[in-house]
Amino acid sequence: MILLNPGPVNTSARVTAALARGDLCHRESEFSDLLEAVRVKLVRAFAPGSDWTAVPLTGSGTLALEAAVSSSVTPGHKMLVVDNGVYGARIREMAETHGIETVVLEWGWTQRPDPERIAEALGRDSAIEVVAVVHHETTTGLCNPIREIGQVTRAAGRRLLVDSISGLGGDPIDLEAWGIDVCVGVANKCIQGIPGVGFVLARRPELERMAGIPPRTVYLHLPRPHAAHERRTVPFTAAVQVFYALDEALDELLEETVDGRVRRYAAAANQLRDGFGALGLEILVPPAWRSNSITTLRLPAGIRYAGLHDRLKEDGFVVYEGQGELGATAFRVANMGALDHEDFARFLAALERVLA
């Protein structure tokens, strides 16, 4: 089955085989070595040559994001949330669930946020401590202007928290140069690992600041696992076999190079979009704003997603429905994972048959 949904993704034989390395207690030195290897490789891949650290957590990317959100705002201060899709709205929900006051700036789901409007909001409200934004809005396949948002956030003396769960490894991002303080990712999207480990990349001074914030949760308070990791252990039971697979997936990524992975995904997206154009399908996001890994398409007149999905699945391909207000009018095709030109060519042929 070819998975054209935005995670979990098809993995390589190497990554799948890593799951069978063997049973291991998470309190043994062998797991300490594995944990440290994963942390080092995450930093090497995404924040090389700088004072960054990685905090891998057993759970989904959403869990890692909630850990970052709930750990980052001092009581009495606020989080500014950029909302132009389901995942921006989810950040707001997380913050408010943990009693963090939010300032929400909203844009349409196919619109890019305006950094000047963010700068104005920061200038009006000195209580805003953290700006939170999604790198790649999986709702539509739109990449937000993180570099520009980082510039205005840094100029205002605030922190920038970026959800790059579906961005890291698929679209360009420079944590250091773009002024990012905290970045959230996951194993099972563009890194091409197995579901079960999310992670937070953070500047060390930012984690030190978080350590002074009263914990809002037990499991999700980031300074707690980070302090344990610095001692080569974990505070709670880890998903050992998923760490094995992530370790192997990171080896693959470093061999390909992050830039190489980004280029491969861009080429796959271009192949698919050329095919979609030939089939007369409409892409919702303008070309300059599109990610390298997801394309959101308007459903043709007379075609419902359920029928489209089921017919494609009969041919061995899984696509994804639109979310929220796009549920009845759009569908999504991701090109993440260990897939190649021939996989996408076969998919386009199957899609043409189904549409006909």
Contacts in CASP RR format, 6 or more apart in sequence:
PFRMAT RR
TARGET T0000
AUTHOR 0000-0000-0000
METHOD contacts of the structure
MODEL  1
MILLNPGPVNTSARVTAALARGDLCHRESEFSDLLEAVRVKLVRAFAPGS
DWTAVPLTGSGTLALEAAVSSSVTPGHKMLVVDNGVYGARIREMAETHGI
ETVVLEWGWTQRPDPERIAEALGRDSAIEVVAVVHHETTTGLCNPIREIG
QVTRAAGRRLLVDSISGLGGDPIDLEAWGIDVCVGVANKCIQGIPGVGFV
LARRPELERMAGIPPRTVYLHLPRPHAAHERRTVPFTAAVQVFYALDEAL
DELLEETVDGRVRRYAAAANQLRDGFGALGLEILVPPAWRSNSITTLRLP
AGIRYAGLHDRLKEDGFVVYEGQGELGATAFRVANMGALDHEDFARFLAA
LERVLA
1 313 0 8 1.000
1 316 0 8 1.000
1 317 0 8 1.000
1 318 0 8 1.000
2 10 0 8 1.000
2 316 0 8 1.000
2 317 0 8 1.000
2 318 0 8 1.000
2 339 0 8 1.000
2 343 0 8 1.000
2 346 0 8 1.000
2 347 0 8 1.000
3 9 0 8 1.000
3 10 0 8 1.000
3 318 0 8 1.000
3 334 0 8 1.000
3 337 0 8 1.000
4 317 0 8 1.000
4 318 0 8 1.000
4 319 0 8 1.000
4 320 0 8 1.000
4 333 0 8 1.000
4 334 0 8 1.000
4 335 0 8 1.000
4 347 0 8 1.000
5 318 0 8 1.000
5 319 0 8 1.000
5 320 0 8 1.000
5 332 0 8 1.000
5 334 0 8 1.000
6 138 0 8 1.000
6 166 0 8 1.000
6 189 0 8 1.000
6 293 0 8 1.000
6 294 0 8 1.000
6 320 0 8 1.000
6 332 0 8 1.000
6 334 0 8 1.000
6 336 0 8 1.000
7 166 0 8 1.000
7 188 0 8 1.000
7 189 0 8 1.000
7 195 0 8 1.000
7 334 0 8 1.000
7 336 0 8 1.000
8 188 0 8 1.000
8 194 0 8 1.000
8 195 0 8 1.000
9 188 0 8 1.000
9 189 0 8 1.000
9 192 0 8 1.000
9 193 0 8 1.000
9 334 0 8 1.000
9 336 0 8 1.000
9 337 0 8 1.000
9 338 0 8 1.000
10 337 0 8 1.000
10 338 0 8 1.000
10 339 0 8 1.000
11 192 0 8 1.000
11 193 0 8 1.000
11 194 0 8 1.000
11 245 0 8 1.000
11 249 0 8 1.000
11 337 0 8 1.000
11 338 0 8 1.000
12 192 0 8 1.000
12 249 0 8 1.000
12 252 0 8 1.000
12 338 0 8 1.000
14 248 0 8 1.000
14 251 0 8 1.000
14 252 0 8 1.000
15 192 0 8 1.000
15 193 0 8 1.000
15 194 0 8 1.000
15 245 0 8 1.000
15 248 0 8 1.000
15 249 0 8 1.000
15 252 0 8 1.000
15 338 0 8 1.000
16 245 0 8 1.000
17 248 0 8 1.000
18 244 0 8 1.000
18 245 0 8 1.000
18 247 0 8 1.000
18 248 0 8 1.000
19 194 0 8 1.000
19 241 0 8 1.000
19 242 0 8 1.000
19 244 0 8 1.000
19 245 0 8 1.000
21 241 0 8 1.000
21 244 0 8 1.000
22 241 0 8 1.000
22 244 0 8 1.000
23 240 0 8 1.000
24 30 0 8 1.000
24 31 0 8 1.000
24 34 0 8 1.000
24 240 0 8 1.000
25 31 0 8 1.000
26 234 0 8 1.000
26 237 0 8 1.000
26 238 0 8 1.000
26 240 0 8 1.000
27 233 0 8 1.000
31 234 0 8 1.000
31 238 0 8 1.000
31 240 0 8 1.000
31 243 0 8 1.000
32 232 0 8 1.000
32 233 0 8 1.000
34 240 0 8 1.000
34 243 0 8 1.000
34 244 0 8 1.000
34 247 0 8 1.000
35 56 0 8 1.000
35 229 0 8 1.000
35 232 0 8 1.000
35 233 0 8 1.000
35 234 0 8 1.000
35 238 0 8 1.000
35 243 0 8 1.000
36 232 0 8 1.000
37 247 0 8 1.000
38 54 0 8 1.000
38 56 0 8 1.000
38 243 0 8 1.000
38 246 0 8 1.000
38 247 0 8 1.000
38 250 0 8 1.000
39 53 0 8 1.000
39 54 0 8 1.000
39 55 0 8 1.000
39 56 0 8 1.000
39 229 0 8 1.000
40 54 0 8 1.000
41 247 0 8 1.000
41 250 0 8 1.000
41 251 0 8 1.000
41 254 0 8 1.000
42 54 0 8 1.000
42 56 0 8 1.000
42 199 0 8 1.000
42 201 0 8 1.000
42 250 0 8 1.000
43 52 0 8 1.000
43 53 0 8 1.000
43 54 0 8 1.000
43 201 0 8 1.000
44 254 0 8 1.000
45 169 0 8 1.000
45 250 0 8 1.000
45 253 0 8 1.000
45 254 0 8 1.000
45 258 0 8 1.000
46 168 0 8 1.000
46 169 0 8 1.000
46 173 0 8 1.000
46 175 0 8 1.000
46 183 0 8 1.000
46 201 0 8 1.000
46 258 0 8 1.000
47 175 0 8 1.000
47 176 0 8 1.000
47 183 0 8 1.000
47 201 0 8 1.000
49 176 0 8 1.000
50 175 0 8 1.000
50 176 0 8 1.000
50 203 0 8 1.000
51 203 0 8 1.000
51 204 0 8 1.000
51 205 0 8 1.000
52 175 0 8 1.000
52 176 0 8 1.000
52 201 0 8 1.000
52 202 0 8 1.000
52 203 0 8 1.000
52 204 0 8 1.000
53 201 0 8 1.000
53 202 0 8 1.000
53 203 0 8 1.000
53 204 0 8 1.000
53 207 0 8 1.000
53 226 0 8 1.000
54 199 0 8 1.000
54 200 0 8 1.000
54 201 0 8 1.000
55 67 0 8 1.000
55 199 0 8 1.000
55 200 0 8 1.000
55 201 0 8 1.000
55 202 0 8 1.000
55 207 0 8 1.000
55 222 0 8 1.000
55 225 0 8 1.000
55 226 0 8 1.000
55 229 0 8 1.000
56 197 0 8 1.000
56 198 0 8 1.000
56 199 0 8 1.000
56 229 0 8 1.000
56 243 0 8 1.000
56 246 0 8 1.000
57 63 0 8 1.000
57 64 0 8 1.000
57 67 0 8 1.000
57 197 0 8 1.000
57 198 0 8 1.000
57 199 0 8 1.000
57 200 0 8 1.000
57 225 0 8 1.000
58 196 0 8 1.000
58 197 0 8 1.000
58 198 0 8 1.000
58 236 0 8 1.000
58 237 0 8 1.000
58 238 0 8 1.000
58 239 0 8 1.000
58 242 0 8 1.000
59 196 0 8 1.000
59 197 0 8 1.000
59 198 0 8 1.000
59 239 0 8 1.000
60 186 0 8 1.000
60 195 0 8 1.000
60 196 0 8 1.000
60 198 0 8 1.000
61 165 0 8 1.000
61 184 0 8 1.000
61 185 0 8 1.000
61 186 0 8 1.000
61 198 0 8 1.000
62 90 0 8 1.000
62 165 0 8 1.000
63 198 0 8 1.000
63 220 0 8 1.000
64 165 0 8 1.000
64 184 0 8 1.000
64 185 0 8 1.000
64 186 0 8 1.000
64 198 0 8 1.000
64 199 0 8 1.000
64 200 0 8 1.000
65 90 0 8 1.000
65 91 0 8 1.000
65 94 0 8 1.000
65 163 0 8 1.000
65 165 0 8 1.000
65 184 0 8 1.000
65 185 0 8 1.000
66 94 0 8 1.000
66 220 0 8 1.000
67 200 0 8 1.000
67 217 0 8 1.000
67 219 0 8 1.000
67 220 0 8 1.000
67 221 0 8 1.000
67 222 0 8 1.000
68 161 0 8 1.000
68 182 0 8 1.000
68 184 0 8 1.000
68 200 0 8 1.000
68 202 0 8 1.000
68 222 0 8 1.000
69 79 0 8 1.000
69 91 0 8 1.000
69 94 0 8 1.000
69 95 0 8 1.000
69 98 0 8 1.000
69 100 0 8 1.000
69 132 0 8 1.000
69 161 0 8 1.000
70 94 0 8 1.000
70 95 0 8 1.000
70 98 0 8 1.000
70 100 0 8 1.000
70 216 0 8 1.000
70 217 0 8 1.000
70 220 0 8 1.000
70 221 0 8 1.000
71 210 0 8 1.000
71 213 0 8 1.000
71 215 0 8 1.000
71 216 0 8 1.000
71 220 0 8 1.000
71 221 0 8 1.000
71 222 0 8 1.000
71 223 0 8 1.000
72 79 0 8 1.000
72 129 0 8 1.000
72 130 0 8 1.000
72 159 0 8 1.000
72 161 0 8 1.000
72 182 0 8 1.000
72 206 0 8 1.000
72 210 0 8 1.000
72 213 0 8 1.000
72 222 0 8 1.000
73 79 0 8 1.000
73 95 0 8 1.000
73 100 0 8 1.000
73 129 0 8 1.000
73 130 0 8 1.000
73 213 0 8 1.000
74 129 0 8 1.000
74 213 0 8 1.000
75 213 0 8 1.000
75 214 0 8 1.000
76 101 0 8 1.000
76 127 0 8 1.000
77 101 0 8 1.000
77 127 0 8 1.000
77 128 0 8 1.000
77 129 0 8 1.000
77 130 0 8 1.000
78 100 0 8 1.000
78 101 0 8 1.000
78 102 0 8 1.000
78 103 0 8 1.000
78 125 0 8 1.000
78 127 0 8 1.000
78 128 0 8 1.000
78 129 0 8 1.000
79 91 0 8 1.000
79 95 0 8 1.000
79 100 0 8 1.000
79 101 0 8 1.000
79 102 0 8 1.000
79 103 0 8 1.000
79 128 0 8 1.000
79 129 0 8 1.000
79 130 0 8 1.000
79 131 0 8 1.000
79 132 0 8 1.000
79 161 0 8 1.000
80 102 0 8 1.000
80 103 0 8 1.000
80 104 0 8 1.000
80 105 0 8 1.000
80 118 0 8 1.000
80 121 0 8 1.000
80 122 0 8 1.000
80 125 0 8 1.000
80 128 0 8 1.000
80 130 0 8 1.000
80 131 0 8 1.000
80 132 0 8 1.000
80 158 0 8 1.000
81 88 0 8 1.000
81 91 0 8 1.000
81 92 0 8 1.000
81 95 0 8 1.000
81 102 0 8 1.000
81 103 0 8 1.000
81 104 0 8 1.000
81 105 0 8 1.000
81 132 0 8 1.000
81 133 0 8 1.000
82 88 0 8 1.000
82 105 0 8 1.000
82 107 0 8 1.000
82 113 0 8 1.000
82 118 0 8 1.000
82 131 0 8 1.000
82 132 0 8 1.000
82 133 0 8 1.000
82 134 0 8 1.000
82 144 0 8 1.000
82 149 0 8 1.000
83 89 0 8 1.000
83 91 0 8 1.000
83 92 0 8 1.000
83 104 0 8 1.000
83 105 0 8 1.000
83 106 0 8 1.000
83 107 0 8 1.000
84 106 0 8 1.000
84 107 0 8 1.000
84 108 0 8 1.000
84 109 0 8 1.000
84 111 0 8 1.000
84 112 0 8 1.000
84 113 0 8 1.000
84 134 0 8 1.000
84 137 0 8 1.000
84 142 0 8 1.000
84 144 0 8 1.000
85 108 0 8 1.000
85 109 0 8 1.000
85 134 0 8 1.000
85 137 0 8 1.000
85 139 0 8 1.000
85 140 0 8 1.000
86 137 0 8 1.000
86 138 0 8 1.000
86 139 0 8 1.000
86 323 0 8 1.000
86 324 0 8 1.000
87 134 0 8 1.000
87 137 0 8 1.000
87 138 0 8 1.000
87 139 0 8 1.000
87 163 0 8 1.000
87 165 0 8 1.000
88 132 0 8 1.000
88 133 0 8 1.000
88 134 0 8 1.000
88 137 0 8 1.000
88 163 0 8 1.000
91 132 0 8 1.000
91 134 0 8 1.000
91 163 0 8 1.000
92 102 0 8 1.000
92 104 0 8 1.000
95 101 0 8 1.000
95 102 0 8 1.000
95 132 0 8 1.000
96 102 0 8 1.000
98 216 0 8 1.000
98 217 0 8 1.000
99 216 0 8 1.000
101 127 0 8 1.000
103 121 0 8 1.000
103 125 0 8 1.000
103 128 0 8 1.000
105 113 0 8 1.000
105 117 0 8 1.000
105 118 0 8 1.000
105 121 0 8 1.000
107 113 0 8 1.000
107 114 0 8 1.000
109 137 0 8 1.000
109 139 0 8 1.000
109 140 0 8 1.000
109 142 0 8 1.000
109 325 0 8 1.000
109 326 0 8 1.000
110 140 0 8 1.000
110 142 0 8 1.000
110 284 0 8 1.000
110 285 0 8 1.000
110 286 0 8 1.000
112 142 0 8 1.000
112 144 0 8 1.000
112 145 0 8 1.000
112 289 0 8 1.000
113 133 0 8 1.000
113 144 0 8 1.000
113 145 0 8 1.000
113 149 0 8 1.000
115 145 0 8 1.000
115 148 0 8 1.000
115 149 0 8 1.000
115 150 0 8 1.000
115 151 0 8 1.000
115 152 0 8 1.000
116 152 0 8 1.000
118 131 0 8 1.000
118 149 0 8 1.000
118 152 0 8 1.000
118 153 0 8 1.000
119 152 0 8 1.000
119 155 0 8 1.000
119 156 0 8 1.000
121 128 0 8 1.000
122 128 0 8 1.000
122 131 0 8 1.000
122 152 0 8 1.000
122 153 0 8 1.000
122 156 0 8 1.000
122 158 0 8 1.000
123 156 0 8 1.000
128 158 0 8 1.000
129 158 0 8 1.000
129 159 0 8 1.000
130 158 0 8 1.000
130 159 0 8 1.000
130 160 0 8 1.000
130 161 0 8 1.000
131 149 0 8 1.000
131 150 0 8 1.000
131 153 0 8 1.000
131 158 0 8 1.000
131 159 0 8 1.000
131 160 0 8 1.000
131 161 0 8 1.000
132 161 0 8 1.000
132 162 0 8 1.000
132 163 0 8 1.000
133 144 0 8 1.000
133 146 0 8 1.000
133 149 0 8 1.000
133 160 0 8 1.000
133 161 0 8 1.000
133 162 0 8 1.000
133 163 0 8 1.000
134 144 0 8 1.000
134 162 0 8 1.000
134 163 0 8 1.000
135 143 0 8 1.000
135 144 0 8 1.000
135 146 0 8 1.000
135 162 0 8 1.000
135 163 0 8 1.000
135 164 0 8 1.000
135 166 0 8 1.000
135 167 0 8 1.000
135 168 0 8 1.000
135 171 0 8 1.000
135 173 0 8 1.000
135 183 0 8 1.000
136 142 0 8 1.000
136 143 0 8 1.000
136 144 0 8 1.000
136 164 0 8 1.000
136 166 0 8 1.000
136 167 0 8 1.000
136 170 0 8 1.000
136 171 0 8 1.000
136 291 0 8 1.000
136 293 0 8 1.000
136 294 0 8 1.000
137 143 0 8 1.000
137 144 0 8 1.000
138 165 0 8 1.000
138 166 0 8 1.000
138 294 0 8 1.000
139 296 0 8 1.000
139 322 0 8 1.000
139 323 0 8 1.000
139 324 0 8 1.000
139 326 0 8 1.000
140 284 0 8 1.000
140 285 0 8 1.000
140 294 0 8 1.000
140 296 0 8 1.000
140 326 0 8 1.000
141 285 0 8 1.000
141 290 0 8 1.000
141 291 0 8 1.000
141 293 0 8 1.000
141 294 0 8 1.000
141 295 0 8 1.000
141 296 0 8 1.000
141 332 0 8 1.000
142 285 0 8 1.000
142 289 0 8 1.000
142 290 0 8 1.000
142 291 0 8 1.000
143 171 0 8 1.000
143 289 0 8 1.000
143 290 0 8 1.000
143 291 0 8 1.000
146 162 0 8 1.000
146 173 0 8 1.000
146 178 0 8 1.000
146 180 0 8 1.000
147 174 0 8 1.000
147 177 0 8 1.000
147 178 0 8 1.000
149 160 0 8 1.000
150 160 0 8 1.000
150 178 0 8 1.000
150 179 0 8 1.000
150 180 0 8 1.000
151 179 0 8 1.000
153 159 0 8 1.000
153 160 0 8 1.000
153 179 0 8 1.000
154 160 0 8 1.000
154 179 0 8 1.000
159 181 0 8 1.000
159 182 0 8 1.000
159 206 0 8 1.000
160 179 0 8 1.000
160 180 0 8 1.000
160 181 0 8 1.000
160 182 0 8 1.000
161 181 0 8 1.000
161 182 0 8 1.000
161 183 0 8 1.000
161 184 0 8 1.000
162 173 0 8 1.000
162 180 0 8 1.000
162 182 0 8 1.000
162 183 0 8 1.000
162 184 0 8 1.000
163 184 0 8 1.000
163 185 0 8 1.000
164 173 0 8 1.000
164 183 0 8 1.000
164 184 0 8 1.000
164 185 0 8 1.000
165 184 0 8 1.000
165 185 0 8 1.000
165 186 0 8 1.000
165 189 0 8 1.000
166 186 0 8 1.000
166 189 0 8 1.000
166 190 0 8 1.000
166 291 0 8 1.000
166 293 0 8 1.000
166 294 0 8 1.000
166 336 0 8 1.000
167 173 0 8 1.000
167 185 0 8 1.000
167 189 0 8 1.000
167 190 0 8 1.000
167 291 0 8 1.000
167 293 0 8 1.000
168 183 0 8 1.000
168 185 0 8 1.000
168 189 0 8 1.000
168 190 0 8 1.000
168 191 0 8 1.000
169 190 0 8 1.000
169 191 0 8 1.000
169 253 0 8 1.000
169 258 0 8 1.000
169 261 0 8 1.000
169 262 0 8 1.000
169 265 0 8 1.000
170 190 0 8 1.000
170 261 0 8 1.000
170 262 0 8 1.000
170 265 0 8 1.000
170 291 0 8 1.000
170 292 0 8 1.000
170 293 0 8 1.000
170 336 0 8 1.000
171 262 0 8 1.000
171 265 0 8 1.000
171 291 0 8 1.000
171 292 0 8 1.000
171 293 0 8 1.000
172 262 0 8 1.000
173 180 0 8 1.000
173 183 0 8 1.000
175 183 0 8 1.000
175 201 0 8 1.000
181 202 0 8 1.000
181 203 0 8 1.000
181 206 0 8 1.000
182 200 0 8 1.000
182 201 0 8 1.000
182 202 0 8 1.000
182 203 0 8 1.000
182 206 0 8 1.000
183 200 0 8 1.000
183 201 0 8 1.000
183 202 0 8 1.000
184 198 0 8 1.000
184 199 0 8 1.000
184 200 0 8 1.000
184 201 0 8 1.000
185 198 0 8 1.000
185 199 0 8 1.000
185 200 0 8 1.000
185 201 0 8 1.000
186 195 0 8 1.000
186 197 0 8 1.000
186 198 0 8 1.000
186 199 0 8 1.000
187 193 0 8 1.000
187 194 0 8 1.000
187 195 0 8 1.000
187 196 0 8 1.000
187 197 0 8 1.000
187 198 0 8 1.000
187 199 0 8 1.000
187 242 0 8 1.000
187 245 0 8 1.000
187 246 0 8 1.000
187 249 0 8 1.000
188 194 0 8 1.000
188 195 0 8 1.000
188 196 0 8 1.000
189 293 0 8 1.000
189 336 0 8 1.000
190 261 0 8 1.000
190 265 0 8 1.000
190 293 0 8 1.000
190 336 0 8 1.000
190 337 0 8 1.000
191 246 0 8 1.000
191 249 0 8 1.000
191 250 0 8 1.000
191 253 0 8 1.000
192 249 0 8 1.000
192 252 0 8 1.000
192 253 0 8 1.000
192 336 0 8 1.000
192 337 0 8 1.000
192 338 0 8 1.000
193 245 0 8 1.000
193 246 0 8 1.000
193 248 0 8 1.000
193 249 0 8 1.000
194 241 0 8 1.000
194 242 0 8 1.000
194 245 0 8 1.000
194 246 0 8 1.000
194 249 0 8 1.000
195 242 0 8 1.000
196 239 0 8 1.000
196 242 0 8 1.000
197 239 0 8 1.000
197 242 0 8 1.000
197 243 0 8 1.000
197 246 0 8 1.000
200 222 0 8 1.000
202 210 0 8 1.000
202 222 0 8 1.000
202 226 0 8 1.000
207 222 0 8 1.000
207 223 0 8 1.000
207 226 0 8 1.000
210 222 0 8 1.000
210 223 0 8 1.000
211 223 0 8 1.000
211 227 0 8 1.000
212 223 0 8 1.000
215 221 0 8 1.000
215 224 0 8 1.000
218 224 0 8 1.000
219 236 0 8 1.000
224 235 0 8 1.000
225 234 0 8 1.000
225 235 0 8 1.000
225 236 0 8 1.000
228 234 0 8 1.000
228 235 0 8 1.000
253 261 0 8 1.000
256 264 0 8 1.000
262 292 0 8 1.000
265 292 0 8 1.000
265 293 0 8 1.000
265 335 0 8 1.000
265 336 0 8 1.000
266 292 0 8 1.000
268 292 0 8 1.000
268 335 0 8 1.000
268 339 0 8 1.000
268 341 0 8 1.000
268 344 0 8 1.000
269 290 0 8 1.000
269 291 0 8 1.000
269 292 0 8 1.000
269 293 0 8 1.000
269 295 0 8 1.000
269 335 0 8 1.000
271 341 0 8 1.000
271 344 0 8 1.000
271 345 0 8 1.000
272 295 0 8 1.000
272 333 0 8 1.000
272 335 0 8 1.000
272 344 0 8 1.000
272 347 0 8 1.000
272 348 0 8 1.000
273 283 0 8 1.000
273 290 0 8 1.000
273 295 0 8 1.000
275 348 0 8 1.000
276 283 0 8 1.000
276 295 0 8 1.000
276 297 0 8 1.000
276 333 0 8 1.000
279 348 0 8 1.000
279 351 0 8 1.000
279 352 0 8 1.000
279 355 0 8 1.000
281 297 0 8 1.000
281 298 0 8 1.000
281 300 0 8 1.000
282 297 0 8 1.000
282 298 0 8 1.000
283 290 0 8 1.000
283 295 0 8 1.000
283 296 0 8 1.000
283 297 0 8 1.000
283 298 0 8 1.000
284 296 0 8 1.000
284 297 0 8 1.000
284 298 0 8 1.000
284 326 0 8 1.000
284 330 0 8 1.000
285 296 0 8 1.000
292 335 0 8 1.000
293 334 0 8 1.000
293 335 0 8 1.000
293 336 0 8 1.000
294 332 0 8 1.000
294 333 0 8 1.000
294 334 0 8 1.000
294 335 0 8 1.000
294 336 0 8 1.000
295 332 0 8 1.000
295 333 0 8 1.000
295 334 0 8 1.000
295 335 0 8 1.000
296 322 0 8 1.000
296 326 0 8 1.000
296 330 0 8 1.000
296 331 0 8 1.000
296 332 0 8 1.000
297 330 0 8 1.000
297 331 0 8 1.000
297 332 0 8 1.000
297 333 0 8 1.000
298 329 0 8 1.000
298 330 0 8 1.000
299 305 0 8 1.000
299 308 0 8 1.000
299 328 0 8 1.000
299 329 0 8 1.000
299 330 0 8 1.000
299 331 0 8 1.000
300 355 0 8 1.000
303 355 0 8 1.000
305 321 0 8 1.000
305 322 0 8 1.000
305 327 0 8 1.000
305 328 0 8 1.000
305 331 0 8 1.000
308 319 0 8 1.000
308 331 0 8 1.000
308 354 0 8 1.000
309 318 0 8 1.000
309 319 0 8 1.000
309 321 0 8 1.000
309 331 0 8 1.000
311 354 0 8 1.000
312 318 0 8 1.000
312 319 0 8 1.000
312 347 0 8 1.000
312 350 0 8 1.000
312 351 0 8 1.000
312 354 0 8 1.000
315 350 0 8 1.000
315 353 0 8 1.000
315 354 0 8 1.000
316 350 0 8 1.000
317 347 0 8 1.000
317 350 0 8 1.000
317 351 0 8 1.000
319 331 0 8 1.000
319 332 0 8 1.000
319 333 0 8 1.000
320 331 0 8 1.000
320 332 0 8 1.000
320 333 0 8 1.000
320 334 0 8 1.000
321 327 0 8 1.000
321 330 0 8 1.000
321 331 0 8 1.000
321 332 0 8 1.000
322 329 0 8 1.000
322 330 0 8 1.000
322 331 0 8 1.000
322 332 0 8 1.000
333 347 0 8 1.000
335 344 0 8 1.000
END
